[in-house]
Amino acid sequence: MSAVLTHETERYVGLMSGTSLDGVDAVLAEIDPANQIRLIRSHYLPYADNLRAQLLALHTPQPDEIHLAAVAANELARLYAEALGTLLDGVAPESVRAIGCHGQTLRHRPADGYTLQIGNAALLAELTGITVVADFRSRDIAAGGQGAPLVPAFHARALRQPGIHRVIANIGGIANITDLPVDGTVRGWDTGPGNMLLDAWIKRHCGAHYDRDGAWAASGAVHPGLLAALANHPYLKLPLPKSAGREQFNLGWLDATLSSLDHAITPADVQATLLEFTALSLVEAVNRECGDAQELYVCGGGAHNGALMQRIGAYFPNLQVATTAALGIDPDWVEALAFAWLARQTLHRAPGNLPAVTGAWGERILGAIYPA
């Protein structure tokens, strides 16, 4: 059985598998009665190629997709349990209050009133003997919100600094930012693609899962016509609050954009332009909405892309740009920590959303609980 709920320091696990479809980030964290979080351990377990392909295929309609999604959800639960086994090696499962599991997003359609993350939380509770909190986004959507992004609430708790206007940029498959002003309301939204298009394009042309350090992009040249066409995406013009996913930014859209141009572009130049588009869409969002920001800290996989970090820094010569490592949190684990914290919020019957971020009618306790 899981540990009983107390007002003492508690241990939580956070599991994150994002839109990049690369694998599972797992963290063990301690959260004290003052709601301060400390990372104890971390572990990364990559997806097998066949699972990655299955999940990618499930992002578009196909025959027998309900069955295929259910089977994939069971496989994900077993993979989560495997990651947890390594993470907790030598740690008694009963010492962990709960697992916060984001699940793998297959559809994100807030305009249609739903979002879908799979991972079979019931099976995960059976496999681990630990209470699981999952399906964090649905309650916010039910309350009129976007259901995303959810990490700004954690950023506000863990990374806000009195007297300093900070922006936190999380660059995963999709890029999102959290505006942490000195005074006033915390806001956050998806700015556009992060690594998603970069990863898909290099997979198609080079067979690699990602562009290590942005080296392939750096070998090409930005194409102004393509960049202008990409920057004309209607999502970028939508008012806040807003959130995005593969529904908006995918290879089909990129192929259609390329075909609308009057001449071919080399694959390396396309990659260079995609990197510039990722940087530019984020930078323009910061300039438009966070005008007097003093610091920008990056987390997520994009923090390891040297070419991308260089371009973001070049757009902000007067802004301190670094990764969240400078704030004491490794950029690889920020999102997983967020879902450990969100699980704690759920079990303490505390809100996990920020209505100013998601557009929900009010604060809500998020998540569905699967007791051990």
Short mmCIF file of the C-alpha atoms (twelve columns), coordinates in Angstrom:
data_MODEL
# 
_entry.id   MODEL 
# 
loop_
_atom_site.group_PDB 
_atom_site.id 
_atom_site.type_symbol 
_atom_site.label_atom_id 
_atom_site.label_alt_id 
_atom_site.label_comp_id 
_atom_site.label_asym_id 
_atom_site.label_seq_id 
_atom_site.Cartn_x 
_atom_site.Cartn_y 
_atom_site.Cartn_z 
_atom_site.pdbx_PDB_model_num 
ATOM 1   C CA . MET A 1   0.000   0.000  0.000   1 
ATOM 2   C CA . SER A 2   1.098   3.590  -0.547  1 
ATOM 3   C CA . ALA A 3   2.210   5.766  2.323   1 
ATOM 4   C CA . VAL A 4   -0.587  7.580  4.150   1 
ATOM 5   C CA . LEU A 5   -1.026  11.261 3.438   1 
ATOM 6   C CA . THR A 6   0.739   13.397 6.061   1 
ATOM 7   C CA . HIS A 7   1.961   16.935 6.464   1 
ATOM 8   C CA . GLU A 8   5.570   15.734 6.441   1 
ATOM 9   C CA . THR A 9   8.003   15.715 3.539   1 
ATOM 10  C CA . GLU A 10  6.740   13.268 0.919   1 
ATOM 11  C CA . ARG A 11  8.250   11.463 -2.032  1 
ATOM 12  C CA . TYR A 12  6.706   11.562 -5.489  1 
ATOM 13  C CA . VAL A 13  7.662   10.157 -8.868  1 
ATOM 14  C CA . GLY A 14  7.146   12.176 -12.037 1 
ATOM 15  C CA . LEU A 15  6.909   10.478 -15.443 1 
ATOM 16  C CA . MET A 16  6.987   12.523 -18.628 1 
ATOM 17  C CA . SER A 17  6.775   11.332 -22.223 1 
ATOM 18  C CA . GLY A 18  6.313   14.290 -24.509 1 
ATOM 19  C CA . THR A 19  5.507   15.171 -28.084 1 
ATOM 20  C CA . SER A 20  9.075   14.462 -29.207 1 
ATOM 21  C CA . LEU A 21  8.278   10.730 -28.848 1 
ATOM 22  C CA . ASP A 22  11.819  10.027 -27.700 1 
ATOM 23  C CA . GLY A 23  11.258  8.185  -24.420 1 
ATOM 24  C CA . VAL A 24  10.374  8.411  -20.736 1 
ATOM 25  C CA . ASP A 25  11.831  10.914 -18.276 1 
ATOM 26  C CA . ALA A 26  11.474  9.657  -14.706 1 
ATOM 27  C CA . VAL A 27  12.320  11.522 -11.499 1 
ATOM 28  C CA . LEU A 28  12.064  10.833 -7.792  1 
ATOM 29  C CA . ALA A 29  11.479  14.014 -5.822  1 
ATOM 30  C CA . GLU A 30  10.923  15.071 -2.239  1 
ATOM 31  C CA . ILE A 31  8.371   17.795 -1.570  1 
ATOM 32  C CA . ASP A 32  8.293   19.379 1.873   1 
ATOM 33  C CA . PRO A 33  5.293   20.881 3.732   1 
ATOM 34  C CA . ALA A 34  6.190   24.316 2.336   1 
ATOM 35  C CA . ASN A 35  5.749   22.847 -1.183  1 
ATOM 36  C CA . GLN A 36  9.462   23.096 -1.993  1 
ATOM 37  C CA . ILE A 37  10.687  20.375 -4.322  1 
ATOM 38  C CA . ARG A 38  14.046  18.603 -4.401  1 
ATOM 39  C CA . LEU A 39  15.246  16.193 -7.091  1 
ATOM 40  C CA . ILE A 40  16.548  12.928 -5.588  1 
ATOM 41  C CA . ARG A 41  17.088  10.705 -8.627  1 
ATOM 42  C CA . SER A 42  16.443  10.708 -12.358 1 
ATOM 43  C CA . HIS A 43  16.387  8.168  -15.168 1 
ATOM 44  C CA . TYR A 44  15.741  8.244  -18.913 1 
ATOM 45  C CA . LEU A 45  14.433  5.244  -20.853 1 
ATOM 46  C CA . PRO A 46  14.273  5.662  -24.651 1 
ATOM 47  C CA . TYR A 47  11.427  4.317  -26.749 1 
ATOM 48  C CA . ALA A 48  12.148  1.348  -28.980 1 
ATOM 49  C CA . ASP A 49  11.887  2.240  -32.653 1 
ATOM 50  C CA . ASN A 50  8.766   0.106  -33.148 1 
ATOM 51  C CA . LEU A 51  6.922   1.763  -30.241 1 
ATOM 52  C CA . ARG A 52  7.889   5.217  -31.500 1 
ATOM 53  C CA . ALA A 53  6.561   4.317  -34.938 1 
ATOM 54  C CA . GLN A 54  3.296   2.958  -33.456 1 
ATOM 55  C CA . LEU A 55  2.722   6.112  -31.426 1 
ATOM 56  C CA . LEU A 56  3.499   8.390  -34.352 1 
ATOM 57  C CA . ALA A 57  1.065   6.465  -36.565 1 
ATOM 58  C CA . LEU A 58  -1.655  6.842  -33.925 1 
ATOM 59  C CA . HIS A 59  -1.519  10.618 -34.261 1 
ATOM 60  C CA . THR A 60  -3.531  10.302 -37.463 1 
ATOM 61  C CA . PRO A 61  -6.767  8.321  -38.039 1 
ATOM 62  C CA . GLN A 62  -6.284  4.727  -39.134 1 
ATOM 63  C CA . PRO A 63  -8.217  1.421  -39.177 1 
ATOM 64  C CA . ASP A 64  -8.718  -0.273 -35.781 1 
ATOM 65  C CA . GLU A 65  -7.116  2.668  -33.994 1 
ATOM 66  C CA . ILE A 66  -9.050  2.119  -30.740 1 
ATOM 67  C CA . HIS A 67  -7.564  -1.364 -30.378 1 
ATOM 68  C CA . LEU A 68  -4.114  -0.203 -31.439 1 
ATOM 69  C CA . ALA A 69  -4.196  2.697  -28.971 1 
ATOM 70  C CA . ALA A 70  -5.240  0.385  -26.126 1 
ATOM 71  C CA . VAL A 71  -2.425  -2.043 -26.905 1 
ATOM 72  C CA . ALA A 72  0.071   0.829  -27.090 1 
ATOM 73  C CA . ALA A 73  -1.233  2.160  -23.760 1 
ATOM 74  C CA . ASN A 74  -0.490  -1.196 -22.123 1 
ATOM 75  C CA . GLU A 75  2.998   -1.251 -23.636 1 
ATOM 76  C CA . LEU A 76  3.596   2.264  -22.338 1 
ATOM 77  C CA . ALA A 77  2.475   1.271  -18.830 1 
ATOM 78  C CA . ARG A 78  4.986   -1.565 -18.833 1 
ATOM 79  C CA . LEU A 79  7.701   0.785  -20.080 1 
ATOM 80  C CA . TYR A 80  6.827   3.300  -17.350 1 
ATOM 81  C CA . ALA A 81  7.064   0.498  -14.785 1 
ATOM 82  C CA . GLU A 82  10.449  -0.523 -16.190 1 
ATOM 83  C CA . ALA A 83  11.725  3.038  -15.916 1 
ATOM 84  C CA . LEU A 84  10.379  3.203  -12.384 1 
ATOM 85  C CA . GLY A 85  12.121  -0.041 -11.430 1 
ATOM 86  C CA . THR A 86  15.488  1.426  -12.385 1 
ATOM 87  C CA . LEU A 87  14.708  4.788  -10.808 1 
ATOM 88  C CA . LEU A 88  13.684  3.263  -7.476  1 
ATOM 89  C CA . ASP A 89  16.372  0.584  -7.306  1 
ATOM 90  C CA . GLY A 90  16.914  0.152  -3.559  1 
ATOM 91  C CA . VAL A 91  14.041  2.506  -2.663  1 
ATOM 92  C CA . ALA A 92  10.969  0.971  -1.011  1 
ATOM 93  C CA . PRO A 93  7.908   1.571  -3.214  1 
ATOM 94  C CA . GLU A 94  5.772   2.177  -0.128  1 
ATOM 95  C CA . SER A 95  7.917   5.230  0.643   1 
ATOM 96  C CA . VAL A 96  6.559   6.906  -2.521  1 
ATOM 97  C CA . ARG A 97  3.258   8.699  -2.027  1 
ATOM 98  C CA . ALA A 98  2.258   8.686  -5.707  1 
ATOM 99  C CA . ILE A 99  3.349   8.693  -9.322  1 
ATOM 100 C CA . GLY A 100 2.406   11.676 -11.472 1 
ATOM 101 C CA . CYS A 101 2.156   10.311 -15.026 1 
ATOM 102 C CA . HIS A 102 1.558   12.662 -17.938 1 
ATOM 103 C CA . GLY A 103 0.996   9.861  -20.457 1 
ATOM 104 C CA . GLN A 104 1.611   10.067 -24.185 1 
ATOM 105 C CA . THR A 105 -0.522  12.567 -26.071 1 
ATOM 106 C CA . LEU A 106 -2.263  11.198 -29.157 1 
ATOM 107 C CA . ARG A 107 -4.795  13.983 -29.701 1 
ATOM 108 C CA . HIS A 108 -4.987  17.479 -28.290 1 
ATOM 109 C CA . ARG A 109 -8.239  19.074 -29.452 1 
ATOM 110 C CA . PRO A 110 -9.363  21.619 -26.852 1 
ATOM 111 C CA . ALA A 111 -11.571 23.334 -29.453 1 
ATOM 112 C CA . ASP A 112 -13.507 20.051 -29.654 1 
ATOM 113 C CA . GLY A 113 -13.565 19.700 -25.868 1 
ATOM 114 C CA . TYR A 114 -11.081 16.874 -25.375 1 
ATOM 115 C CA . THR A 115 -7.492  15.796 -25.074 1 
ATOM 116 C CA . LEU A 116 -6.163  12.232 -25.050 1 
ATOM 117 C CA . GLN A 117 -3.075  10.940 -23.271 1 
ATOM 118 C CA . ILE A 118 -2.578  7.162  -23.117 1 
ATOM 119 C CA . GLY A 119 -0.545  5.046  -20.716 1 
ATOM 120 C CA . ASN A 120 -3.022  2.818  -18.796 1 
ATOM 121 C CA . ALA A 121 -2.629  4.283  -15.324 1 
ATOM 122 C CA . ALA A 122 -4.612  1.418  -13.788 1 
ATOM 123 C CA . LEU A 123 -2.083  -1.114 -15.103 1 
ATOM 124 C CA . LEU A 124 0.800   1.075  -13.933 1 
ATOM 125 C CA . ALA A 125 -0.647  1.088  -10.396 1 
ATOM 126 C CA . GLU A 126 -0.901  -2.711 -10.531 1 
ATOM 127 C CA . LEU A 127 2.644   -3.152 -11.809 1 
ATOM 128 C CA . THR A 128 4.243   -0.798 -9.285  1 
ATOM 129 C CA . GLY A 129 2.055   -1.022 -6.182  1 
ATOM 130 C CA . ILE A 130 2.091   2.794  -6.035  1 
ATOM 131 C CA . THR A 131 -0.838  5.195  -6.379  1 
ATOM 132 C CA . VAL A 132 -0.905  6.801  -9.840  1 
ATOM 133 C CA . VAL A 133 -2.270  10.227 -10.722 1 
ATOM 134 C CA . ALA A 134 -2.878  10.683 -14.450 1 
ATOM 135 C CA . ASP A 135 -5.095  12.484 -16.995 1 
ATOM 136 C CA . PHE A 136 -4.154  15.927 -15.699 1 
ATOM 137 C CA . ARG A 137 -5.430  17.890 -18.683 1 
ATOM 138 C CA . SER A 138 -9.056  16.785 -18.981 1 
ATOM 139 C CA . ARG A 139 -10.449 18.663 -15.972 1 
ATOM 140 C CA . ASP A 140 -9.011  21.954 -17.176 1 
ATOM 141 C CA . ILE A 141 -10.586 21.414 -20.601 1 
ATOM 142 C CA . ALA A 142 -13.894 20.524 -18.940 1 
ATOM 143 C CA . ALA A 143 -13.649 23.900 -17.171 1 
ATOM 144 C CA . GLY A 144 -13.301 25.725 -20.484 1 
ATOM 145 C CA . GLY A 145 -9.493  25.719 -20.665 1 
ATOM 146 C CA . GLN A 146 -6.910  24.544 -23.145 1 
ATOM 147 C CA . GLY A 147 -5.630  21.817 -20.812 1 
ATOM 148 C CA . ALA A 148 -2.131  23.042 -21.631 1 
ATOM 149 C CA . PRO A 149 0.436   24.109 -20.928 1 
ATOM 150 C CA . LEU A 150 0.394   22.906 -17.311 1 
ATOM 151 C CA . VAL A 151 4.065   23.356 -16.434 1 
ATOM 152 C CA . PRO A 152 3.816   27.155 -15.923 1 
ATOM 153 C CA . ALA A 153 2.201   26.522 -12.510 1 
ATOM 154 C CA . PHE A 154 5.296   24.540 -11.522 1 
ATOM 155 C CA . HIS A 155 7.630   27.150 -13.009 1 
ATOM 156 C CA . ALA A 156 5.892   29.771 -10.880 1 
ATOM 157 C CA . ARG A 157 6.371   27.632 -7.773  1 
ATOM 158 C CA . ALA A 158 9.968   26.554 -8.368  1 
ATOM 159 C CA . LEU A 159 11.632  29.199 -10.544 1 
ATOM 160 C CA . ARG A 160 10.090  32.577 -9.781  1 
ATOM 161 C CA . GLN A 161 12.489  35.104 -8.211  1 
ATOM 162 C CA . PRO A 162 11.300  38.250 -6.379  1 
ATOM 163 C CA . GLY A 163 12.396  41.435 -8.107  1 
ATOM 164 C CA . ILE A 164 13.390  39.739 -11.397 1 
ATOM 165 C CA . HIS A 165 11.261  39.399 -14.523 1 
ATOM 166 C CA . ARG A 166 12.021  35.903 -15.817 1 
ATOM 167 C CA . VAL A 167 10.811  33.910 -18.777 1 
ATOM 168 C CA . ILE A 168 11.094  30.119 -18.772 1 
ATOM 169 C CA . ALA A 169 11.145  28.499 -22.228 1 
ATOM 170 C CA . ASN A 170 10.425  24.797 -22.382 1 
ATOM 171 C CA . ILE A 171 11.520  23.485 -25.781 1 
ATOM 172 C CA . GLY A 172 10.294  19.939 -26.247 1 
ATOM 173 C CA . GLY A 173 8.416   18.737 -29.295 1 
ATOM 174 C CA . ILE A 174 6.374   21.923 -28.925 1 
ATOM 175 C CA . ALA A 175 7.891   25.087 -27.439 1 
ATOM 176 C CA . ASN A 176 6.124   26.919 -24.651 1 
ATOM 177 C CA . ILE A 177 7.022   29.849 -22.441 1 
ATOM 178 C CA . THR A 178 6.106   30.932 -18.927 1 
ATOM 179 C CA . ASP A 179 6.122   34.641 -18.173 1 
ATOM 180 C CA . LEU A 180 7.113   35.289 -14.531 1 
ATOM 181 C CA . PRO A 181 6.783   39.066 -14.083 1 
ATOM 182 C CA . VAL A 182 7.957   40.938 -10.991 1 
ATOM 183 C CA . ASP A 183 4.356   41.910 -10.305 1 
ATOM 184 C CA . GLY A 184 1.180   40.685 -11.871 1 
ATOM 185 C CA . THR A 185 -0.204  37.502 -13.319 1 
ATOM 186 C CA . VAL A 186 1.841   34.500 -14.406 1 
ATOM 187 C CA . ARG A 187 1.052   33.603 -18.014 1 
ATOM 188 C CA . GLY A 188 2.140   30.834 -20.341 1 
ATOM 189 C CA . TRP A 189 1.360   29.411 -23.779 1 
ATOM 190 C CA . ASP A 190 2.712   27.313 -26.627 1 
ATOM 191 C CA . THR A 191 4.724   29.484 -29.005 1 
ATOM 192 C CA . GLY A 192 4.964   27.000 -31.885 1 
ATOM 193 C CA . PRO A 193 7.147   24.023 -32.807 1 
ATOM 194 C CA . GLY A 194 10.136  23.091 -30.702 1 
ATOM 195 C CA . ASN A 195 12.040  19.992 -31.783 1 
ATOM 196 C CA . MET A 196 9.109   18.317 -33.515 1 
ATOM 197 C CA . LEU A 197 9.695   19.414 -37.116 1 
ATOM 198 C CA . LEU A 198 13.482  19.330 -36.751 1 
ATOM 199 C CA . ASP A 199 13.329  15.719 -35.566 1 
ATOM 200 C CA . ALA A 200 10.866  14.639 -38.249 1 
ATOM 201 C CA . TRP A 201 12.863  16.217 -41.073 1 
ATOM 202 C CA . ILE A 202 16.209  14.707 -40.080 1 
ATOM 203 C CA . LYS A 203 14.536  11.319 -39.540 1 
ATOM 204 C CA . ARG A 204 13.186  11.425 -43.086 1 
ATOM 205 C CA . HIS A 205 16.453  12.450 -44.739 1 
ATOM 206 C CA . CYS A 206 19.207  11.070 -42.504 1 
ATOM 207 C CA . GLY A 207 17.540  8.343  -40.447 1 
ATOM 208 C CA . ALA A 208 18.551  10.019 -37.171 1 
ATOM 209 C CA . HIS A 209 16.091  10.640 -34.361 1 
ATOM 210 C CA . TYR A 210 17.348  14.169 -33.750 1 
ATOM 211 C CA . ASP A 211 19.865  16.724 -35.003 1 
ATOM 212 C CA . ARG A 212 22.658  16.468 -32.443 1 
ATOM 213 C CA . ASP A 213 23.646  19.959 -31.295 1 
ATOM 214 C CA . GLY A 214 21.919  21.357 -34.402 1 
ATOM 215 C CA . ALA A 215 24.918  20.338 -36.519 1 
ATOM 216 C CA . TRP A 216 22.929  19.507 -39.668 1 
ATOM 217 C CA . ALA A 217 20.928  22.723 -39.399 1 
ATOM 218 C CA . ALA A 218 24.172  24.659 -38.971 1 
ATOM 219 C CA . SER A 219 25.475  23.140 -42.233 1 
ATOM 220 C CA . GLY A 220 22.620  24.727 -44.205 1 
ATOM 221 C CA . ALA A 221 21.438  28.259 -44.870 1 
ATOM 222 C CA . VAL A 222 18.143  29.855 -43.885 1 
ATOM 223 C CA . HIS A 223 15.800  30.241 -46.852 1 
ATOM 224 C CA . PRO A 224 13.931  33.579 -46.523 1 
ATOM 225 C CA . GLY A 225 10.950  32.517 -48.638 1 
ATOM 226 C CA . LEU A 226 10.386  29.323 -46.679 1 
ATOM 227 C CA . LEU A 227 10.856  31.124 -43.363 1 
ATOM 228 C CA . ALA A 228 8.227   33.711 -44.338 1 
ATOM 229 C CA . ALA A 229 5.809   30.973 -45.394 1 
ATOM 230 C CA . LEU A 230 6.308   29.060 -42.136 1 
ATOM 231 C CA . ALA A 231 5.890   32.236 -40.097 1 
ATOM 232 C CA . ASN A 232 2.504   32.740 -41.769 1 
ATOM 233 C CA . HIS A 233 1.008   29.773 -39.891 1 
ATOM 234 C CA . PRO A 234 -2.388  30.888 -38.517 1 
ATOM 235 C CA . TYR A 235 -1.647  29.483 -35.045 1 
ATOM 236 C CA . LEU A 236 0.996   32.144 -34.489 1 
ATOM 237 C CA . LYS A 237 -1.620  34.879 -34.908 1 
ATOM 238 C CA . LEU A 238 -4.131  33.428 -32.444 1 
ATOM 239 C CA . PRO A 239 -4.750  35.351 -29.227 1 
ATOM 240 C CA . LEU A 240 -3.896  33.919 -25.814 1 
ATOM 241 C CA . PRO A 241 -4.628  31.497 -24.242 1 
ATOM 242 C CA . LYS A 242 -3.586  28.872 -26.767 1 
ATOM 243 C CA . SER A 243 -1.867  25.511 -27.042 1 
ATOM 244 C CA . ALA A 244 -0.575  23.450 -29.945 1 
ATOM 245 C CA . GLY A 245 0.571   19.990 -30.968 1 
ATOM 246 C CA . ARG A 246 1.104   17.759 -33.990 1 
ATOM 247 C CA . GLU A 247 -2.320  18.815 -35.229 1 
ATOM 248 C CA . GLN A 248 -0.829  22.201 -36.169 1 
ATOM 249 C CA . PHE A 249 2.844   21.445 -36.858 1 
ATOM 250 C CA . ASN A 250 3.607   18.262 -38.788 1 
ATOM 251 C CA . LEU A 251 5.364   16.988 -41.891 1 
ATOM 252 C CA . GLY A 252 2.183   17.180 -43.938 1 
ATOM 253 C CA . TRP A 253 1.955   20.914 -43.289 1 
ATOM 254 C CA . LEU A 254 5.676   21.339 -43.987 1 
ATOM 255 C CA . ASP A 255 5.424   19.403 -47.261 1 
ATOM 256 C CA . ALA A 256 2.475   21.534 -48.379 1 
ATOM 257 C CA . THR A 257 4.401   24.691 -47.532 1 
ATOM 258 C CA . LEU A 258 7.443   23.499 -49.482 1 
ATOM 259 C CA . SER A 259 5.308   22.599 -52.491 1 
ATOM 260 C CA . SER A 260 3.873   26.115 -52.547 1 
ATOM 261 C CA . LEU A 261 7.318   27.613 -53.218 1 
ATOM 262 C CA . ASP A 262 8.517   28.147 -56.771 1 
ATOM 263 C CA . HIS A 263 11.742  26.150 -56.482 1 
ATOM 264 C CA . ALA A 264 13.256  23.265 -54.542 1 
ATOM 265 C CA . ILE A 265 15.309  23.764 -51.369 1 
ATOM 266 C CA . THR A 266 18.081  21.436 -50.221 1 
ATOM 267 C CA . PRO A 267 17.222  19.310 -47.169 1 
ATOM 268 C CA . ALA A 268 19.984  20.945 -45.108 1 
ATOM 269 C CA . ASP A 269 18.629  24.405 -45.922 1 
ATOM 270 C CA . VAL A 270 15.155  23.275 -44.883 1 
ATOM 271 C CA . GLN A 271 16.604  22.092 -41.561 1 
ATOM 272 C CA . ALA A 272 18.377  25.419 -41.064 1 
ATOM 273 C CA . THR A 273 15.123  27.249 -41.781 1 
ATOM 274 C CA . LEU A 274 13.143  25.047 -39.393 1 
ATOM 275 C CA . LEU A 275 15.627  25.823 -36.631 1 
ATOM 276 C CA . GLU A 276 15.337  29.536 -37.364 1 
ATOM 277 C CA . PHE A 277 11.541  29.243 -37.340 1 
ATOM 278 C CA . THR A 278 11.595  27.556 -33.919 1 
ATOM 279 C CA . ALA A 279 13.835  30.282 -32.523 1 
ATOM 280 C CA . LEU A 280 11.973  33.144 -34.199 1 
ATOM 281 C CA . SER A 281 8.470   32.061 -33.159 1 
ATOM 282 C CA . LEU A 282 9.638   31.810 -29.541 1 
ATOM 283 C CA . VAL A 283 11.534  35.105 -29.640 1 
ATOM 284 C CA . GLU A 284 8.647   37.016 -31.205 1 
ATOM 285 C CA . ALA A 285 6.288   35.703 -28.528 1 
ATOM 286 C CA . VAL A 286 8.640   36.921 -25.791 1 
ATOM 287 C CA . ASN A 287 9.077   40.325 -27.431 1 
ATOM 288 C CA . ARG A 288 5.352   40.756 -27.972 1 
ATOM 289 C CA . GLU A 289 4.135   39.620 -24.541 1 
ATOM 290 C CA . CYS A 290 7.068   39.857 -22.103 1 
ATOM 291 C CA . GLY A 291 8.648   43.134 -23.191 1 
ATOM 292 C CA . ASP A 292 10.641  44.053 -20.072 1 
ATOM 293 C CA . ALA A 293 11.939  40.554 -19.291 1 
ATOM 294 C CA . GLN A 294 15.439  40.434 -17.819 1 
ATOM 295 C CA . GLU A 295 16.268  36.731 -18.000 1 
ATOM 296 C CA . LEU A 296 15.373  33.774 -20.227 1 
ATOM 297 C CA . TYR A 297 16.034  30.224 -19.068 1 
ATOM 298 C CA . VAL A 298 15.582  27.240 -21.372 1 
ATOM 299 C CA . CYS A 299 14.682  23.669 -20.431 1 
ATOM 300 C CA . GLY A 300 13.708  20.578 -22.394 1 
ATOM 301 C CA . GLY A 301 15.604  18.867 -25.195 1 
ATOM 302 C CA . GLY A 302 16.110  22.133 -27.063 1 
ATOM 303 C CA . ALA A 303 18.473  23.260 -24.309 1 
ATOM 304 C CA . HIS A 304 21.020  20.783 -25.734 1 
ATOM 305 C CA . ASN A 305 20.784  22.129 -29.280 1 
ATOM 306 C CA . GLY A 306 23.763  24.477 -29.415 1 
ATOM 307 C CA . ALA A 307 22.746  25.996 -32.750 1 
ATOM 308 C CA . LEU A 308 19.242  26.733 -31.478 1 
ATOM 309 C CA . MET A 309 20.523  28.244 -28.231 1 
ATOM 310 C CA . GLN A 310 22.923  30.408 -30.237 1 
ATOM 311 C CA . ARG A 311 20.120  31.755 -32.413 1 
ATOM 312 C CA . ILE A 312 17.899  32.526 -29.430 1 
ATOM 313 C CA . GLY A 313 20.804  34.285 -27.723 1 
ATOM 314 C CA . ALA A 314 21.544  36.285 -30.877 1 
ATOM 315 C CA . TYR A 315 17.988  37.632 -30.911 1 
ATOM 316 C CA . PHE A 316 18.354  38.739 -27.274 1 
ATOM 317 C CA . PRO A 317 21.735  40.517 -26.996 1 
ATOM 318 C CA . ASN A 318 20.561  42.436 -23.924 1 
ATOM 319 C CA . LEU A 319 18.863  39.540 -22.178 1 
ATOM 320 C CA . GLN A 320 20.542  36.942 -19.987 1 
ATOM 321 C CA . VAL A 321 19.967  33.636 -21.797 1 
ATOM 322 C CA . ALA A 322 20.920  30.332 -20.174 1 
ATOM 323 C CA . THR A 323 19.454  26.919 -19.342 1 
ATOM 324 C CA . THR A 324 17.662  26.165 -16.093 1 
ATOM 325 C CA . ALA A 325 20.867  24.501 -14.895 1 
ATOM 326 C CA . ALA A 326 21.878  28.031 -13.881 1 
ATOM 327 C CA . LEU A 327 18.894  27.978 -11.508 1 
ATOM 328 C CA . GLY A 328 19.818  24.611 -10.035 1 
ATOM 329 C CA . ILE A 329 17.458  22.388 -12.053 1 
ATOM 330 C CA . ASP A 330 18.832  20.256 -14.881 1 
ATOM 331 C CA . PRO A 331 16.885  21.187 -18.046 1 
ATOM 332 C CA . ASP A 332 16.242  17.504 -18.791 1 
ATOM 333 C CA . TRP A 333 14.111  16.961 -15.696 1 
ATOM 334 C CA . VAL A 334 11.983  20.094 -15.326 1 
ATOM 335 C CA . GLU A 335 8.841   18.642 -16.940 1 
ATOM 336 C CA . ALA A 336 9.016   15.330 -15.070 1 
ATOM 337 C CA . LEU A 337 9.450   17.281 -11.824 1 
ATOM 338 C CA . ALA A 338 6.383   19.298 -12.777 1 
ATOM 339 C CA . PHE A 339 4.248   16.164 -12.920 1 
ATOM 340 C CA . ALA A 340 5.607   14.890 -9.615  1 
ATOM 341 C CA . TRP A 341 4.528   18.248 -8.167  1 
ATOM 342 C CA . LEU A 342 1.155   18.115 -9.912  1 
ATOM 343 C CA . ALA A 343 0.512   14.683 -8.350  1 
ATOM 344 C CA . ARG A 344 1.211   16.215 -4.971  1 
ATOM 345 C CA . GLN A 345 -1.219  19.046 -5.721  1 
ATOM 346 C CA . THR A 346 -3.916  16.505 -6.584  1 
ATOM 347 C CA . LEU A 347 -3.533  14.458 -3.422  1 
ATOM 348 C CA . HIS A 348 -3.440  17.587 -1.278  1 
ATOM 349 C CA . ARG A 349 -6.624  18.782 -3.014  1 
ATOM 350 C CA . ALA A 350 -4.815  21.866 -4.295  1 
ATOM 351 C CA . PRO A 351 -5.261  23.388 -7.774  1 
ATOM 352 C CA . GLY A 352 -2.801  22.462 -10.501 1 
ATOM 353 C CA . ASN A 353 -3.811  24.857 -13.256 1 
ATOM 354 C CA . LEU A 354 -3.402  28.584 -13.772 1 
ATOM 355 C CA . PRO A 355 -6.577  29.984 -15.373 1 
ATOM 356 C CA . ALA A 356 -4.637  32.910 -16.850 1 
ATOM 357 C CA . VAL A 357 -2.512  30.337 -18.713 1 
ATOM 358 C CA . THR A 358 -5.079  27.794 -19.868 1 
ATOM 359 C CA . GLY A 359 -8.173  29.971 -20.080 1 
ATOM 360 C CA . ALA A 360 -10.153 27.783 -17.650 1 
ATOM 361 C CA . TRP A 361 -13.045 29.370 -15.749 1 
ATOM 362 C CA . GLY A 362 -11.139 28.981 -12.499 1 
ATOM 363 C CA . GLU A 363 -8.598  26.983 -10.531 1 
ATOM 364 C CA . ARG A 364 -9.206  23.236 -10.556 1 
ATOM 365 C CA . ILE A 365 -7.834  20.146 -8.849  1 
ATOM 366 C CA . LEU A 366 -6.422  18.152 -11.759 1 
ATOM 367 C CA . GLY A 367 -5.907  14.461 -12.383 1 
ATOM 368 C CA . ALA A 368 -7.568  11.079 -11.937 1 
ATOM 369 C CA . ILE A 369 -6.354  8.953  -9.014  1 
ATOM 370 C CA . TYR A 370 -5.691  5.226  -9.292  1 
ATOM 371 C CA . PRO A 371 -5.010  4.006  -5.736  1 
ATOM 372 C CA . ALA A 372 -2.360  1.358  -5.188  1 
# 
